[in-house]
Amino acid sequence: MIIRLLGPLELTGPNGVVPLKGAGQRTLVARLAIRPGETVQRSALIDALWSDNAPVTATKTLHSLLAHLRREMRDAGLEELITTRDPGYVLHAQADAVDAVRFAKLATEGRAATDPDQAAETLREALGLWTGDPLADCRPSDWVRHESARLAELRLDVVEDLMFADLRLGRHAAAVGELGSLVERHPFRERLWELFMLALYRCGRQADALAAFQRARSTLVGQLGIEPGTALRSLEAAMLRNDPTLEAAGASVRITGNLPADVTSFVDRPEAEDVMKLMAEHRMVTLTGVGGVGKTRLALHVAQRQEFTDGVWVVELAALRDRALVPHTVAEALQVVDQTGRGQLAVLTEYLKHRETLLVLDNCEHVVDHCAILADTLLRSAPGLKIVATSRRPLRVYGEQVLAVAPMSVPHPASTLFAHRADAAVPGTFSITPENEGAVADLCRRLDGIPLAIELAALRVRTLTPAQLLSRLDDRFRMLGDGGRSALPQHQTLLATMDWSYDLCSPREQLLWHRASVFAGSFDLEAAEAVCADGQLDMDVVFDAVDGLVDKSVLVREEREGIARYRLLETVRQYGQSKLREEGDERQLRRRHRDWYLDIAEEGERDWFSERQAATVGRMAVEQGNIRAALEFSLTTPGETELGIRLAGTLWFYWVGCGRLAEGRHWLNWALSLETAPSEARCKALWVNGYVATLQGNTAAVASLVRECNDEATLLGDDSALAYGLYVLGAAAVFDDDLDTGAKLLEQAYTRHMELGHLNSNVIMSRVALAITVAFSGELDRAEQLCVDARAECEENGEQWALAYALYVLAFVATARGDVVNARELALESLRIKARYDDLLGIAVSVELLALLAVLTGAAEQAAVLLGGADRVWQSVGLPLFGSANFAAPHEQCVMLAKQALGEAYDAAFARGNAMTTAQVVARAQS
C-alpha cells in the first residue's frame, strides 16, 4: 500500500489505485495519513474539511464521506485501512507507506548523517518522493493551507541541507547554478545566500561572492526593512579577510555550553534511561511532575551525558515574571547579542538555524504558552536543535514527548538519597544501618518519595534522628523549612514549593485542590463532581478544573478498569487541606464526602446479589481509603455517628465477602459503642457484627450481640433483623458443633426470609450453611440437593460469592462419596472464585479440602504443602476451622495420612507451604 501526498494525492492498494471521488475524500485521507496509526478526532477531521465554516450537518456529512471512502477502499483490498477508534478514526498504515512521513524521516536521517556522501544520498532520496505541490487537490481549508506550507518549508530545508552536503563533498562548481536559481526564487532565505556565497568563493569567485552578499542585503533591507543576520554578516567578514577555514569543508568548533557542575551526587533513578531513549528518537522531551519531584536534576543529569557540536545550554526561567521576555532570556543564556531591532525570536531562529544544539528550558510552567511558541518556532526552523523542558504541565508542542517524573520508589532510591544528603549535612556521621533503615524508609514513604522533601528532611539530621523526624511529620511544612540560600526561592522550603504550584492555578482549580483534599487515595470524576461541586464551583466546570490540575501536575492521573482516577500526593493533599481549613469548609466537605461513599456502599450492597458482584469487589478495593475516611469522620465527629453505624452495617458484604473480617469488627465495635439508641441501622450493625465474629470463630461473642439485636428489633418491629439474627445464631451453633440446634435455627431463618420475600446472598448462604450441617450428620443426598438449588439460584442471578460456598459443600459431599475427580473440580472452581474476591475464609476452607483430595490421590507432599499454606491463611482469618470438631475432622484425616506417607519429610513440606503468600498458596493448590 502507498499513500502519496507530496503531489497529486493517490492511494494505492493490492487491487490497484483507489478512485477518490472529490476533494472531500482526498482531504480526509490526507488528514488521517499525515498521522498514520494515531487517532484523529472527529473535530479535527471536520476542521480539515471546513475550517470555521462547518455546516450544521458536518458530523453526518463526515460519516457519509467516510462510509463511501471505506467502500472504495474495500474494493481496492484495503478493507481495514480506516477504522473507528474513539474519539475519532485511525488510518492503519506503516509510516513508510506515506510519502510525507517517509520524507520527514529521511530528512532527519540525512541531516543527522556525519558522512556527507550518506547525507547527500539520503536527502536526494527524500526529495525524489516529491511529484508536485502537496495537497493541491484537497479542499482549501485552513488545515490544508497550513500543512502544505509546512511540507513546502520542510522541502526547502532539505534542499538547503543537500546543497550543504554537496559543498562538503567539493561539488561547489555544480552547486553554483542551482543555488543561483534558488536565491532568485526564495530571496529571503538567508541560508541559501550563505551557501551561494560559499559556493562562489570556493570556485575562486570572491568578488562575485561579496557581490551576492550586497544583493542579499539590498533585498532584505529594501523589502523587509531588516539587516542580514549574524551568520550572513560573519560569512562576509570571513571572506573579506580570506579566512582559511572557509576552504575546509565541514570543519567545526566544539562548544560546551553553560551546564552547571554538580555540587551534590546524583542518585540514579530509572527515568534517566527513559529520557535518554526519548531524546535519541525525538527532538522535544518535556519532564512533568509535581513540584520538588526532581525534574530539573534529572534533566541536567541527562543533558550532561549529551554531545552537541554547538553545546548544551540551560535556560533558567523560574525567576522570569514577564512572559514576553522568554526569547530574551533564552538569547541571554546562549550569549546571543543582537541590537538591530529585530524581534528576539527571529534572532534566535537565525542563530540556531544551522547549529547542533541542546536547549534545557527549566521551570516553564508559569510561562508555558510563551515557551510553547518559542519551542515550536525554533524546532521548525532549526533542524539540529533538540529541547528538554521541565514543567509542571506539558507545553503541547507538535512532536513533544511528555514523560511524567514519578516520586522516588521506597525504600530505594529514596532511602539512598536521604543517606547521601544526610551525610553531606554532617560529613562522615550518617549511614543507613539496621537500626535506622526502617525509620528512614517510613520517613521517605510519608514524604511521598518527593526528592525535595527528602533532601530537606535529611538536613535535619544535624539535630534529630530519623525516628524523631518521623514523629514530627504531621507539621511537615514547618519542619522542612530551609533548603539553603542557593536554592531557588520556590525550593527553599516545602511550603514555598507548594505555594509556587498553587499560584499557577486558576481560582477554580485552587478551590478544587482545597476540596479534593478530603479524598483519601484516588477518586473518579463522578466523585469529584458530587463532593466538590456547589454554588461556588459549578458541576459543569469541575471537569475543566480537574483537567487543569492534572495538566499542572497537582493531580496524578491513574487508570483502573478503564476508568480515569485522580489522586493528590499526601504532601499536596495536606497543603490543600490547610487551605480548606482556613476557609472553614472542612466539615461540610467531609460530610459530603461521607454521604457520597455511603451511597457507594449502599449501591454495592444492592449490586452484591447480581452479575455486578465481581465489579463491586473491584470498586470497593479501589475505594478502600475513601470508605475508611468516611467511617472515621462519622465516628469522630459529634452528630454524625448515626450515619456511621449505618455505613458500617451496610458494608457487611465487604467485611464478609472480601476478606476484611478483622477490619469489619473494628469499625462495627467502634460504631456500636458510640451509637446506643435503638434504630434499624443499629440492629443491622449488631447482627452483622455477630456474623463477622462467627466467621472468625469467636462464637462466644455472638449470643449477646444477637440478643441485643433481637431486643431492639422487637421494639422497633424490624422483622428483617430478627430473620438475620436467626441465621447468625444458627451458623454459630454449627461452628460450636451443635448440629441439631444449628439446623433448626437455619431452617427457621430461611422460612422467615421466604415469608418476608427476601432473596439475596445471605438468604442463599442460610441454605448452604444448612447443607454443610446436614452433611456433617451424614445426610449427603439432602446436602447435595440444598446446594444444587442454591447453585441454580446463584447462577440465575449472577451471584458468585455464595455460589463458591455451595460448590465447596458439593465438593465436600463428593469427597465423602469417594468421587475425588468431581470433588477436585468443584473445589478448584470454588477456590478460583474466592481468590478473585480475596475472600480469605473461602480460600482457607477450599485449600483444606484440596489438601485432603491430594493425599487421597497419593500426592502426600502436595497435601502437606497445602496444609502449611492453609494454616498461614487461617492466621489472617481467625480461629482455624472455626474451632469446630466437624470442620476439623477432614483436616485431621489429611494430617494423619500425609504424615504416614511422608514421615519426617512432612514438617519440611508443611513449612514450605507456611512460608508462602496467599497468592502462592492459591497457585500451588491449582497446580
ZAMARGU-4260 file (C-alpha; in steps of 0.2 Angstrom, whole numbers, plus 5000, padded with zeros to 4 digits):
<rodrens>
0) 5000/5000/5000 | 5006/5018/4996 | 4999/5034/5000 | 5006/5049/4991 | 5003/5067/4997
5) 5018/5076/4990 | 5010/5080/4974 | 4993/5074/4967 | 4985/5064/4981 | 4985/5045/4977
10) 4980/5029/4987 | 4986/5013/4980 | 4981/4996/4987 | 4983/4977/4982 | 4970/4979/4969
15) 4976/4995/4962 | 4973/5014/4964 | 4958/5019/4975 | 4947/5031/4965 | 4945/5045/4977
20) 4929/5055/4972 | 4931/5073/4976 | 4942/5085/4986 | 4932/5080/5002 | 4938/5061/5002
25) 4956/5067/4997 | 4956/5079/5012 | 4950/5065/5024 | 4964/5053/5018 | 4977/5067/5019
30) 4972/5072/5037 | 4972/5054/5043 | 4988/5048/5033 | 4999/5063/5040 | 4997/5054/5057
35) 4997/5035/5052 | 4992/5024/5067 | 4986/5039/5078 | 4968/5043/5082 | 4962/5058/5074
40) 4947/5066/5082 | 4931/5069/5073 | 4933/5088/5077 | 4950/5088/5068 | 4943/5080/5053
45) 4928/5092/5052 | 4941/5106/5054 | 4951/5099/5040 | 4936/5099/5029 | 4928/5115/5033
50) 4939/5126/5045 | 4927/5138/5054 | 4913/5136/5041 | 4907/5119/5046 | 4888/5116/5042
55) 4876/5110/5055 | 4876/5093/5046 | 4895/5092/5047 | 4896/5076/5058 | 4883/5067/5047
60) 4892/5073/5031 | 4908/5067/5039 | 4901/5049/5042 | 4894/5049/5024 | 4911/5053/5017
65) 4919/5040/5027 | 4906/5027/5023 | 4909/5030/5004 | 4928/5030/5006 | 4928/5014/5015
70) 4918/5006/5001 | 4930/5012/4989 | 4945/5005/4999 | 4936/4988/5002 | 4936/4986/4983
75) 4954/4990/4982 | 4959/4977/4995 | 4960/4990/5009 | 4945/4985/5020 | 4953/4988/5037
80) 4963/5003/5032 | 4952/5016/5041 | 4943/5011/5057 | 4934/5019/5071 | 4943/5022/5087
85) 4936/5034/5100 | 4935/5049/5099 | 4938/5048/5081 | 4946/5037/5067 | 4963/5030/5063
90) 4972/5025/5047 | 4982/5009/5049 | 4997/5010/5039 | 5016/5009/5041 | 5025/5025/5042
95) 5035/5022/5026 | 5019/5019/5016 | 5015/5038/5017 | 5027/5048/5007 | 5026/5063/5018
100) 5030/5053/5033 | 5044/5044/5025 | 5051/5061/5018 | 5052/5068/5036 | 5061/5053/5042
105) 5073/5053/5028 | 5076/5072/5030 | 5080/5069/5049 | 5092/5054/5044 | 5101/5064/5031
110) 5103/5079/5042 | 5110/5068/5056 | 5122/5059/5045 | 5140/5063/5048 | 5146/5056/5032
115) 5142/5069/5018 | 5140/5055/5005 | 5127/5046/5015 | 5119/5063/5019 | 5118/5068/5001
120) 5111/5051/4996 | 5098/5051/5009 | 5092/5069/5006 | 5091/5066/4987 | 5080/5050/4991
125) 5069/5061/5001 | 5067/5075/4988 | 5064/5061/4975 | 5047/5057/4984 | 5040/5074/4978
130) 5029/5074/4962 | 5021/5091/4963 | 5013/5103/4976 | 5007/5095/4991 | 4989/5093/4995
135) 4985/5104/4980 | 4969/5094/4975 | 4962/5094/4993 | 4949/5106/5000 | 4957/5124/5003
140) 4954/5123/5022 | 4965/5131/5035 | 4972/5114/5039 | 4977/5110/5021 | 4985/5128/5019
145) 4995/5126/5035 | 5000/5108/5031 | 5005/5111/5013 | 5015/5126/5019 | 5024/5116/5032
150) 5028/5102/5020 | 5035/5115/5007 | 5045/5123/5021 | 5052/5107/5026 | 5056/5103/5007
155) 5066/5119/5006 | 5076/5114/5022 | 5080/5098/5014 | 5086/5107/4998 | 5097/5118/5009
160) 5104/5103/5018 | 5108/5094/5002 | 5117/5109/4995 | 5127/5110/5011 | 5132/5091/5009
165) 5137/5094/4991 | 5148/5108/4996 | 5156/5097/5009 | 5159/5085/4995 | 5168/5098/4985
170) 5154/5100/4972 | 5154/5119/4973 | 5155/5121/4954 | 5140/5111/4951 | 5130/5119/4965
175) 5133/5137/4960 | 5120/5136/4946 | 5106/5128/4956 | 5110/5140/4971 | 5109/5155/4960
180) 5092/5149/4954 | 5086/5146/4972 | 5090/5163/4979 | 5081/5171/4964 | 5065/5160/4969
185) 5067/5162/4988 | 5077/5179/4991 | 5073/5180/5009 | 5081/5163/5014 | 5097/5169/5021
190) 5105/5151/5022 | 5103/5150/5003 | 5113/5166/5001 | 5126/5159/5013 | 5128/5143/5003
195) 5128/5153/4987 | 5141/5164/4993 | 5152/5150/4999 | 5150/5140/4983 | 5156/5156/4973
200) 5170/5159/4985 | 5176/5141/4983 | 5175/5142/4964 | 5188/5157/4966 | 5175/5170/4963
205) 5177/5180/4979 | 5171/5196/4971 | 5155/5188/4965 | 5153/5181/4982 | 5154/5198/4990
210) 5143/5205/4977 | 5130/5191/4981 | 5131/5197/4999 | 5127/5215/4994 | 5112/5209/4984
215) 5105/5199/4999 | 5107/5214/5010 | 5099/5225/4997 | 5084/5213/4996 | 5082/5211/5015
220) 5084/5230/5019 | 5073/5236/5004 | 5059/5224/5005 | 5059/5218/5024 | 5067/5233/5032
225) 5080/5221/5041 | 5098/5219/5041 | 5106/5202/5037 | 5108/5190/5051 | 5123/5187/5061
230) 5128/5171/5051 | 5127/5180/5034 | 5137/5195/5041 | 5150/5184/5049 | 5152/5175/5032
235) 5155/5191/5023 | 5168/5197/5036 | 5177/5180/5034 | 5178/5182/5015 | 5185/5199/5016
240) 5199/5193/5027 | 5201/5177/5017 | 5198/5166/5032 | 5207/5149/5028 | 5193/5140/5037
245) 5181/5144/5023 | 5191/5131/5012 | 5189/5117/5025 | 5173/5108/5021 | 5163/5103/5037
250) 5176/5110/5050 | 5168/5113/5066 | 5172/5120/5083 | 5167/5111/5099 | 5156/5122/5110
255) 5152/5116/5128 | 5138/5127/5133 | 5133/5133/5151 | 5129/5117/5160 | 5132/5119/5179
260) 5144/5107/5188 | 5136/5095/5200 | 5138/5101/5218 | 5130/5085/5226 | 5129/5067/5220
265) 5116/5061/5208 | 5106/5047/5214 | 5102/5037/5199 | 5083/5033/5195 | 5075/5023/5181
270) 5068/5038/5172 | 5086/5043/5167 | 5087/5029/5154 | 5069/5033/5148 | 5073/5051/5145
275) 5089/5046/5136 | 5079/5034/5124 | 5066/5048/5121 | 5080/5060/5116 | 5088/5048/5104
280) 5072/5047/5095 | 5063/5064/5097 | 5068/5082/5097 | 5057/5088/5111 | 5055/5080/5128
285) 5046/5088/5142 | 5048/5081/5160 | 5032/5085/5170 | 5028/5081/5188 | 5023/5089/5205
290) 5035/5102/5212 | 5051/5095/5220 | 5050/5078/5211 | 5067/5081/5204 | 5063/5086/5186
295) 5077/5099/5185 | 5090/5087/5192 | 5085/5073/5180 | 5085/5085/5165 | 5103/5092/5170
300) 5109/5074/5173 | 5103/5068/5156 | 5110/5084/5147 | 5127/5081/5155 | 5128/5064/5145
305) 5124/5073/5128 | 5136/5078/5115 | 5131/5093/5103 | 5143/5102/5092 | 5136/5119/5097
310) 5134/5115/5115 | 5121/5111/5129 | 5113/5127/5136 | 5102/5128/5151 | 5089/5142/5152
315) 5083/5145/5169 | 5065/5153/5168 | 5059/5152/5187 | 5064/5170/5191 | 5055/5176/5175
320) 5039/5186/5178 | 5037/5195/5161 | 5031/5181/5149 | 5036/5192/5134 | 5054/5190/5139
325) 5056/5172/5136 | 5065/5174/5120 | 5076/5187/5128 | 5080/5175/5142 | 5085/5161/5130
330) 5096/5173/5120 | 5105/5179/5136 | 5108/5161/5141 | 5115/5157/5123 | 5126/5173/5124
335) 5117/5179/5108 | 5118/5198/5106 | 5108/5207/5093 | 5104/5225/5094 | 5097/5228/5076
340) 5079/5230/5082 | 5073/5213/5076 | 5062/5203/5087 | 5072/5191/5099 | 5063/5176/5092
345) 5069/5180/5075 | 5086/5182/5081 | 5086/5165/5089 | 5079/5157/5074 | 5093/5164/5063
350) 5106/5160/5076 | 5101/5142/5079 | 5095/5138/5061 | 5112/5129/5056 | 5118/5124/5074
355) 5118/5107/5083 | 5112/5112/5100 | 5103/5106/5115 | 5092/5118/5125 | 5086/5114/5143
360) 5071/5125/5146 | 5070/5124/5165 | 5054/5128/5175 | 5042/5133/5161 | 5025/5131/5170
365) 5022/5149/5174 | 5026/5155/5156 | 5021/5139/5147 | 5012/5147/5132 | 5026/5158/5128
370) 5038/5143/5130 | 5027/5133/5118 | 5028/5147/5105 | 5047/5148/5106 | 5050/5129/5106
375) 5038/5126/5091 | 5046/5141/5081 | 5064/5135/5085 | 5061/5117/5081 | 5053/5120/5065
380) 5067/5132/5059 | 5082/5123/5067 | 5084/5105/5062 | 5099/5102/5073 | 5090/5108/5088
385) 5084/5097/5102 | 5075/5103/5118 | 5072/5096/5135 | 5059/5106/5145 | 5054/5104/5164
390) 5037/5110/5168 | 5023/5105/5180 | 5012/5105/5164 | 5016/5100/5146 | 5019/5113/5133
395) 5008/5104/5120 | 5020/5107/5106 | 5019/5097/5090 | 5031/5082/5092 | 5033/5084/5111
400) 5036/5068/5121 | 5030/5070/5139 | 5037/5060/5152 | 5029/5061/5170 | 5043/5060/5183
405) 5036/5050/5197 | 5041/5051/5215 | 5056/5040/5220 | 5052/5022/5225 | 5054/5017/5243
410) 5065/5011/5250 | 5077/5013/5236 | 5082/5025/5228 | 5073/5036/5241 | 5082/5030/5256
415) 5099/5031/5246 | 5095/5050/5243 | 5091/5053/5261 | 5108/5045/5266 | 5118/5055/5254
420) 5111/5071/5259 | 5111/5067/5277 | 5129/5063/5276 | 5133/5079/5267 | 5124/5089/5280
425) 5136/5081/5294 | 5150/5074/5284 | 5155/5056/5289 | 5142/5054/5303 | 5127/5046/5294
430) 5124/5030/5285 | 5109/5018/5284 | 5110/5004/5297 | 5099/4990/5303 | 5094/5001/5317
435) 5088/5016/5307 | 5084/5009/5290 | 5065/5006/5295 | 5063/5024/5301 | 5072/5031/5285
440) 5061/5021/5274 | 5045/5026/5283 | 5051/5044/5283 | 5053/5043/5264 | 5036/5035/5262
445) 5027/5048/5272 | 5036/5061/5261 | 5028/5053/5246 | 5046/5049/5239 | 5047/5068/5234
450) 5066/5071/5232 | 5065/5089/5238 | 5055/5084/5254 | 5068/5070/5257 | 5083/5082/5255
455) 5075/5095/5266 | 5072/5081/5279 | 5090/5075/5278 | 5096/5092/5283 | 5088/5090/5300
460) 5099/5075/5305 | 5110/5089/5312 | 5098/5089/5327 | 5086/5075/5325 | 5087/5056/5322
465) 5076/5049/5308 | 5064/5042/5320 | 5062/5059/5328 | 5060/5067/5311 | 5046/5054/5308
470) 5037/5058/5324 | 5036/5076/5319 | 5030/5075/5301 | 5012/5080/5305 | 5018/5098/5303
475) 5030/5094/5288 | 5028/5112/5281 | 5035/5120/5296 | 5048/5107/5299 | 5055/5106/5282
480) 5059/5124/5281 | 5077/5128/5275 | 5083/5122/5258 | 5099/5133/5258 | 5102/5151/5252
485) 5107/5144/5235 | 5091/5135/5231 | 5078/5143/5220 | 5065/5153/5230 | 5052/5140/5226
490) 5063/5126/5233 | 5069/5134/5249 | 5055/5126/5259 | 5042/5113/5255 | 5029/5126/5259
495) 5037/5138/5245 | 5036/5123/5233 | 5018/5121/5236 | 5014/5140/5236 | 5023/5140/5219
500) 5011/5127/5212 | 4996/5135/5220 | 4999/5152/5212 | 5000/5144/5195 | 4982/5138/5197
505) 4966/5147/5192 | 4954/5151/5206 | 4943/5137/5202 | 4957/5125/5201 | 4963/5131/5218
510) 4946/5128/5225 | 4945/5111/5218 | 4963/5107/5226 | 4956/5113/5243 | 4941/5102/5242
515) 4949/5086/5234 | 4960/5085/5249 | 4945/5077/5258 | 4948/5061/5247 | 4959/5048/5254
520) 4968/5039/5240 | 4961/5041/5222 | 4944/5047/5216 | 4935/5047/5199 | 4927/5062/5190
525) 4909/5057/5196 | 4915/5058/5214 | 4924/5075/5212 | 4908/5082/5204 | 4897/5075/5218
530) 4908/5080/5233 | 4916/5096/5227 | 4903/5105/5216 | 4891/5118/5223 | 4886/5136/5221
535) 4905/5142/5221 | 4911/5128/5210 | 4898/5123/5197 | 4897/5105/5192 | 4899/5110/5174
540) 4917/5117/5177 | 4923/5103/5188 | 4930/5093/5173 | 4939/5108/5167 | 4947/5111/5184
545) 4952/5093/5186 | 4960/5093/5169 | 4969/5109/5174 | 4976/5101/5190 | 4981/5086/5180
550) 4990/5097/5167 | 4999/5106/5181 | 5004/5090/5190 | 4994/5094/5205 | 4983/5079/5202
555) 4991/5062/5197 | 4980/5053/5184 | 4978/5034/5185 | 4968/5021/5176 | 4958/5007/5184
560) 4947/4996/5175 | 4946/5008/5160 | 4941/5022/5172 | 4952/5038/5174 | 4955/5041/5193
565) 4965/5055/5201 | 4974/5057/5217 | 4984/5070/5227 | 5001/5065/5234 | 5000/5066/5253
570) 5011/5082/5254 | 5000/5090/5241 | 4984/5084/5250 | 4990/5091/5266 | 4993/5108/5258
575) 4975/5108/5251 | 4968/5103/5267 | 4976/5118/5276 | 4968/5129/5264 | 4951/5121/5266
580) 4953/5123/5285 | 4957/5141/5283 | 4941/5143/5273 | 4931/5134/5287 | 4924/5122/5275
585) 4932/5106/5280 | 4917/5098/5290 | 4905/5102/5276 | 4916/5094/5263 | 4920/5079/5273
590) 4901/5077/5276 | 4898/5077/5258 | 4912/5065/5255 | 4904/5053/5268 | 4887/5055/5260
595) 4894/5050/5243 | 4903/5035/5249 | 4888/5030/5260 | 4878/5030/5243 | 4893/5020/5235
600) 4891/5007/5249 | 4873/5005/5248 | 4874/5003/5229 | 4887/4990/5232 | 4875/4981/5244
605) 4862/4981/5231 | 4873/4975/5217 | 4881/4961/5228 | 4867/4949/5223 | 4868/4952/5204
610) 4880/4950/5189 | 4888/4966/5195 | 4895/4957/5211 | 4913/4955/5204 | 4913/4973/5198
615) 4908/4978/5216 | 4923/4969/5223 | 4934/4979/5212 | 4926/4995/5216 | 4927/4993/5234
620) 4945/4988/5234 | 4948/5004/5224 | 4938/5015/5236 | 4945/5007/5252 | 4954/5023/5258
625) 4939/5034/5255 | 4927/5021/5264 | 4939/5022/5279 | 4939/5041/5279 | 4920/5041/5278
630) 4919/5029/5293 | 4932/5039/5303 | 4924/5056/5300 | 4907/5048/5305 | 4914/5041/5321
635) 4924/5055/5327 | 4913/5070/5323 | 4899/5074/5335 | 4882/5072/5327 | 4887/5060/5313
640) 4888/5043/5322 | 4870/5038/5316 | 4876/5038/5298 | 4892/5030/5303 | 4884/5015/5311
645) 4873/5014/5295 | 4888/5014/5284 | 4897/5000/5295 | 4882/4989/5294 | 4879/4992/5275
650) 4897/4986/5272 | 4893/4968/5278 | 4897/4962/5261 | 4914/4970/5261 | 4919/4963/5278
655) 4912/4946/5275 | 4914/4944/5256 | 4931/4952/5253 | 4942/4946/5267 | 4940/4961/5279
660) 4934/4952/5294 | 4945/4960/5307 | 4943/4977/5300 | 4924/4975/5300 | 4924/4970/5318
665) 4935/4986/5322 | 4923/4998/5314 | 4907/4989/5320 | 4913/4988/5338 | 4918/5006/5337
670) 4901/5012/5329 | 4891/5001/5342 | 4900/5009/5357 | 4895/5026/5351 | 4878/5024/5345
675) 4867/5016/5358 | 4849/5022/5354 | 4839/5008/5346 | 4837/5010/5327 | 4836/4999/5312
680) 4854/5004/5307 | 4860/4998/5324 | 4850/4982/5323 | 4859/4978/5307 | 4876/4983/5314
685) 4873/4971/5328 | 4869/4955/5318 | 4882/4960/5305 | 4895/4961/5320 | 4889/4944/5326
690) 4890/4937/5308 | 4908/4943/5307 | 4913/4936/5324 | 4905/4919/5319 | 4916/4918/5304
695) 4932/4922/5314 | 4927/4908/5326 | 4923/4919/5340 | 4906/4911/5343 | 4906/4916/5362
700) 4903/4934/5357 | 4888/4930/5346 | 4874/4927/5358 | 4875/4944/5367 | 4876/4953/5350
705) 4861/4944/5343 | 4851/4945/5359 | 4854/4964/5359 | 4849/4964/5341 | 4833/4954/5344
710) 4828/4965/5359 | 4829/4981/5349 | 4822/4974/5333 | 4807/4968/5343 | 4805/4985/5350
715) 4806/4993/5333 | 4796/4979/5323 | 4811/4976/5312 | 4807/4958/5306 | 4822/4958/5294
720) 4834/4960/5308 | 4826/4946/5318 | 4827/4934/5302 | 4846/4938/5300 | 4849/4936/5319
725) 4842/4918/5317 | 4854/4914/5303 | 4869/4921/5313 | 4864/4911/5328 | 4862/4895/5318
730) 4879/4897/5310 | 4887/4900/5327 | 4879/4884/5333 | 4885/4874/5319 | 4903/4880/5322
735) 4901/4875/5340 | 4896/4858/5334 | 4878/4859/5340 | 4872/4852/5324 | 4854/4849/5329
740) 4851/4867/5336 | 4861/4874/5321 | 4849/4865/5308 | 4834/4870/5317 | 4839/4889/5318
745) 4844/4889/5300 | 4828/4881/5294 | 4818/4895/5304 | 4829/4908/5297 | 4826/4903/5279
750) 4807/4901/5282 | 4807/4919/5289 | 4816/4926/5274 | 4804/4917/5262 | 4789/4925/5272
755) 4797/4942/5271 | 4801/4940/5252 | 4820/4941/5254 | 4831/4934/5241 | 4850/4938/5242
760) 4867/4931/5246 | 4864/4929/5264 | 4847/4920/5262 | 4856/4908/5250 | 4870/4906/5262
765) 4857/4900/5275 | 4853/4886/5264 | 4872/4882/5261 | 4875/4883/5280 | 4861/4871/5282
770) 4868/4860/5268 | 4885/4858/5277 | 4876/4855/5294 | 4866/4840/5287 | 4882/4834/5278
775) 4891/4833/5294 | 4876/4822/5300 | 4878/4810/5286 | 4863/4817/5275 | 4873/4818/5259
780) 4858/4817/5247 | 4849/4832/5256 | 4865/4842/5257 | 4868/4840/5239 | 4850/4845/5234
785) 4851/4860/5245 | 4867/4866/5236 | 4861/4861/5219 | 4846/4873/5222 | 4857/4886/5229
790) 4868/4885/5214 | 4854/4887/5202 | 4848/4902/5211 | 4866/4910/5211 | 4868/4906/5193
795) 4851/4914/5188 | 4856/4930/5197 | 4874/4931/5193 | 4879/4928/5211 | 4897/4921/5213
800) 4902/4923/5232 | 4888/4912/5239 | 4890/4900/5224 | 4908/4897/5228 | 4902/4891/5246
805) 4889/4880/5238 | 4902/4872/5226 | 4913/4869/5242 | 4899/4859/5250 | 4896/4850/5234
810) 4915/4846/5234 | 4914/4840/5252 | 4899/4829/5248 | 4908/4821/5233 | 4923/4818/5244
815) 4913/4809/5256 | 4906/4798/5242 | 4923/4794/5236 | 4921/4804/5220 | 4938/4813/5221
820) 4939/4818/5202 | 4922/4828/5203 | 4926/4834/5221 | 4943/4842/5215 | 4934/4851/5200
825) 4921/4858/5212 | 4934/4863/5225 | 4945/4871/5212 | 4931/4881/5205 | 4926/4887/5222
830) 4944/4892/5225 | 4946/4902/5209 | 4930/4912/5214 | 4936/4915/5232 | 4953/4920/5226
835) 4946/4933/5214 | 4936/4941/5229 | 4951/4939/5241 | 4939/4930/5252 | 4952/4923/5264
840) 4940/4912/5273 | 4934/4904/5257 | 4952/4902/5251 | 4956/4893/5268 | 4942/4880/5268
845) 4944/4876/5249 | 4963/4874/5251 | 4960/4862/5266 | 4948/4851/5256 | 4961/4851/5241
850) 4974/4845/5253 | 4963/4831/5258 | 4960/4826/5240 | 4978/4827/5236 | 4983/4815/5250
855) 4969/4803/5245 | 4976/4803/5227 | 4994/4799/5233 | 5001/4817/5232 | 5006/4817/5250
860) 5019/4831/5248 | 5007/4842/5239 | 4995/4839/5254 | 5007/4844/5267 | 5012/4860/5257
865) 4994/4865/5256 | 4991/4861/5274 | 5005/4873/5278 | 4998/4886/5266 | 4980/4885/5273
870) 4987/4887/5291 | 4996/4903/5285 | 4979/4909/5278 | 4970/4905/5294 | 4982/4916/5304
875) 4974/4931/5294 | 4956/4925/5297 | 4954/4919/5315 | 4952/4903/5324 | 4957/4889/5312
880) 4942/4879/5305 | 4931/4889/5317 | 4937/4878/5332 | 4924/4866/5326 | 4927/4847/5328
885) 4916/4844/5312 | 4926/4856/5301 | 4942/4849/5309 | 4939/4831/5305 | 4944/4831/5287
890) 4959/4841/5292 | 4964/4829/5305 | 4962/4814/5292 | 4973/4824/5280 | 4987/4827/5293
895) 4987/4809/5298 | 4988/4802/5280 | 5001/4814/5275 | 5012/4811/5290 | 5010/4792/5287
900) 5016/4794/5269 | 5030/4807/5272 | 5037/4803/5289 | 5050/4816/5294 | 5048/4825/5277
905) 5031/4831/5282 | 5037/4845/5293 | 5048/4852/5279 | 5034/4851/5267 | 5022/4860/5279
910) 5035/4873/5282 | 5037/4877/5264 | 5018/4880/5262 | 5018/4890/5278 | 5031/4902/5271
915) 5020/4906/5256 | 5010/4921/5252 | 4991/4919/5250 | 4993/4921/5231 | 5007/4907/5231
920) 4996/4896/5241 | 4981/4898/5228 | 4993/4895/5214 | 5000/4879/5222 | 4983/4872/5225
925) 4978/4874/5207 | 4994/4866/5201
</rodrens>
